Amino acid sequence: MGSNEPAPGRARRIVVGIDGSQPSKAALRWAVGQAVLTGATVHAVAAWEYPSLYGWFAPMVDDGFEQAARRTLTVEVDEVVGPNRPVEVRESLVLGYAAEVLLEAAEGADLLVLGSRGRGTFARTLLGSVSTRCAVHGVCPVVIVRADGTASAPRRPTGEEAAAVRTKDWQLSLHVVEDRDTTRVHAVLDTDGGVLHSDALARRNPLDAPAPAVGDEFAVGRALVDLGHQLLRAGVHGATGPAED
């Protein structure tokens, strides 16, 4: 049995990342074609996050982001594969960072297929990070497909790439104090070289029934968003260096 043959009794599975872009559609098209040749199931996976996780917006809870991501996933699969599907296609929408979602979905898969570019400059930067991380950390071969449908050869990380990977443990502690109608949070993030602090609070509307758990969530969420802003500012400062006089 060749190295690309599945273990006895294990069904073939190809995981493909979905984001609605043309390269993503090309990747899905390629994955379906490969699945037809190998008898595999295609697992189309889309990851989504609240925009506030990137520090661009104020804290929010809006089901619209999940619904938009689900619509993107469904529309792309319907557009690329069509109603008369030549292979079995499973769809999964997962809340989380794309690289982590895809790596977890690809465990035990035969291939992980990704488009070479995402949407827009910011998405392009993210996808570059996603594809690189998946190629380095993936437990299965990773194929990168360009918008024109051409694909890279399946690859695993080289010894040099694996040697370049470093892991770090950052410690986060949260001190939550509920005082009648107010919840206060003090957050401390030890970044293995620096410490960031954040204080936040949430107050119950006097007209609302007591719900301290909700106050906890808002206060903690605000503290974490503030820490995220501090990290982004530190990252920008580290990338650009101090301003010259």
C-alpha positions in Angstrom: 0.0 0.0 0.0 1.5 3.4 -1.1 2.0 6.3 1.3 -1.0 8.1 -0.1 -3.4 5.1 0.4 -5.8 5.4 3.4 -5.5 3.0 6.2 -7.9 0.0 5.8 -11.4 0.9 6.8 -10.7 4.7 6.8 -12.6 6.8 4.3 -10.8 9.3 2.2 -11.4 12.9 3.2 -10.3 16.2 1.6 -10.7 19.4 3.7 -11.0 22.7 1.8 -11.0 26.2 3.3 -13.9 28.4 2.2 -14.0 32.3 2.3 -16.0 33.3 -0.8 -13.0 34.5 -2.8 -12.2 33.4 -6.3 -9.1 31.4 -5.1 -11.3 29.7 -2.5 -13.7 28.7 -5.3 -10.8 27.4 -7.4 -9.6 25.5 -4.3 -13.0 23.9 -3.8 -13.3 23.1 -7.6 -9.8 21.4 -7.4 -10.8 19.5 -4.2 -13.9 18.2 -5.9 -12.0 17.1 -8.9 -9.4 15.3 -6.7 -12.2 13.7 -4.7 -13.8 12.3 -7.9 -10.5 10.7 -8.8 -9.9 9.2 -5.4 -13.4 8.5 -4.1 -12.9 11.0 -1.2 -15.5 13.1 0.6 -15.0 16.8 0.5 -15.3 18.7 3.8 -15.9 22.4 3.1 -14.9 24.4 6.2 -15.5 28.1 6.8 -14.2 29.9 9.9 -15.6 33.2 11.1 -14.9 35.7 13.9 -16.5 38.9 15.3 -14.8 41.9 13.8 -14.2 43.2 17.3 -11.6 40.4 17.7 -9.4 42.3 15.4 -9.8 45.5 17.4 -11.5 47.5 14.7 -14.9 47.8 16.3 -16.4 48.3 19.7 -17.5 45.1 21.5 -20.6 43.7 20.0 -22.7 40.6 19.8 -24.4 40.2 16.4 -25.7 37.1 14.8 -25.4 38.8 11.4 -21.7 37.9 11.1 -22.4 34.2 11.6 -25.3 34.3 9.2 -23.2 36.1 6.5 -20.4 33.5 6.9 -22.9 30.7 6.6 -24.4 32.3 3.5 -20.9 32.6 2.0 -20.3 28.9 2.6 -23.6 27.7 1.2 -23.5 30.0 -1.8 -19.9 29.0 -2.7 -20.6 25.3 -2.4 -23.8 25.6 -4.5 -22.1 27.7 -7.1 -19.0 25.5 -7.5 -20.4 22.0 -7.0 -23.9 22.5 -8.2 -27.1 20.5 -7.4 -25.9 17.3 -9.0 -22.9 16.7 -6.8 -20.4 14.2 -8.2 -19.1 13.5 -4.7 -20.3 13.8 -1.1 -19.7 17.4 0.2 -20.0 18.2 3.9 -20.2 21.8 5.2 -19.0 23.1 8.5 -19.1 26.7 9.9 -16.9 27.2 12.9 -16.3 30.2 15.2 -12.6 30.7 15.6 -9.3 31.7 14.0 -9.1 30.2 10.5 -5.8 28.5 10.8 -6.7 26.7 14.0 -10.1 25.8 12.7 -8.7 24.3 9.5 -5.9 22.5 11.3 -8.3 20.8 13.6 -10.7 19.9 10.8 -7.8 18.4 8.8 -6.8 16.0 11.5 -7.0 12.5 9.9 -7.7 14.0 6.4 -5.8 13.0 3.3 -5.4 16.6 2.1 -6.0 20.2 3.2 -6.7 22.5 0.2 -6.5 26.3 0.5 -6.9 29.2 -2.0 -3.8 31.2 -2.5 -5.4 34.6 -1.8 -8.3 36.0 0.2 -10.4 39.1 -0.1 -8.8 42.5 0.0 -5.5 43.6 1.5 -6.2 42.7 5.1 -7.8 39.4 4.2 -4.8 38.7 1.9 -2.4 39.2 4.8 -4.5 36.9 7.0 -4.7 34.2 4.4 -1.0 34.4 3.9 -0.6 33.7 7.6 -3.2 31.0 7.5 -1.7 29.1 4.6 1.8 29.4 6.0 0.7 28.1 9.4 -1.3 25.3 8.0 1.6 24.2 5.8 4.0 24.2 8.7 1.7 22.7 11.4 -0.6 20.6 9.3 -0.7 16.9 10.0 -1.6 16.1 6.4 -0.3 17.4 3.0 -1.4 20.9 2.2 -2.3 22.0 -1.4 -2.4 25.7 -2.3 -4.6 26.5 -5.3 -4.4 29.8 -7.3 -7.3 31.6 -8.8 -6.5 30.2 -12.2 -6.9 26.7 -10.9 -3.2 25.7 -10.8 -2.1 24.0 -7.6 1.1 23.6 -5.8 2.4 20.0 -5.2 1.1 18.7 -1.8 3.8 19.6 0.7 4.7 19.0 4.3 7.0 21.3 6.3 10.7 20.7 5.7 13.1 20.1 8.6 14.3 23.7 8.4 10.7 25.1 8.6 9.9 22.8 11.5 13.1 24.0 13.2 12.0 27.6 12.8 8.7 27.0 14.6 8.7 28.3 18.1 6.1 27.9 20.8 5.4 30.3 23.6 3.1 30.2 26.6 1.4 33.4 27.6 -0.5 33.5 30.9 -3.8 35.4 31.3 -5.3 36.0 34.7 -8.7 37.6 35.3 -9.8 39.0 38.7 -13.6 39.5 38.7 -15.4 41.4 41.5 -19.2 41.6 41.7 -20.3 44.5 43.8 -24.1 44.8 43.8 -25.0 46.2 40.3 -21.4 46.6 39.1 -18.9 44.0 37.9 -15.2 45.0 37.8 -12.5 43.1 36.1 -8.7 43.4 36.3 -6.9 41.4 33.6 -3.2 40.7 33.5 -1.5 39.2 30.4 2.1 38.0 30.8 3.5 37.9 27.3 6.7 36.1 28.2 8.7 39.3 28.1 6.2 41.9 29.2 3.1 42.4 31.2 -0.1 44.1 30.1 -2.9 45.3 32.4 -6.5 46.2 31.7 -9.4 47.3 33.9 -13.0 47.2 32.8 -16.5 47.2 34.3 -20.1 46.6 33.5 -23.2 48.0 35.3 -26.7 46.6 35.4 -29.5 48.9 34.2 -31.6 49.6 37.3 -34.7 48.6 35.3 -33.2 45.2 34.5 -33.5 42.1 36.7 -30.2 41.2 38.5 -28.0 39.1 36.1 -24.4 39.1 37.5 -23.3 36.4 35.0 -24.1 38.7 32.1 -22.3 41.5 33.8 -19.3 39.2 34.1 -19.3 38.5 30.4 -19.5 42.1 29.4 -16.8 43.2 31.8 -14.4 40.4 30.9 -15.1 41.0 27.2 -14.3 44.6 27.5 -11.1 43.9 29.4 -10.0 41.4 26.8 -10.8 43.8 23.9 -8.7 46.5 25.6 -5.8 44.0 25.9 -6.2 43.2 22.2 -5.9 46.9 21.4 -2.8 47.1 23.5 -1.3 44.1 21.7 -2.1 45.6 18.3 -0.5 48.9 19.2 2.6 47.1 20.5 2.7 45.1 17.3 2.5 48.2 15.1 5.1 50.0 17.2 7.4 46.9 17.0 7.0 46.7 13.2 7.5 50.4 12.4 9.9 51.3 15.2 9.9 54.5 17.2 9.1 57.7 15.3 12.1 59.9 14.5 12.3 63.4 15.8 
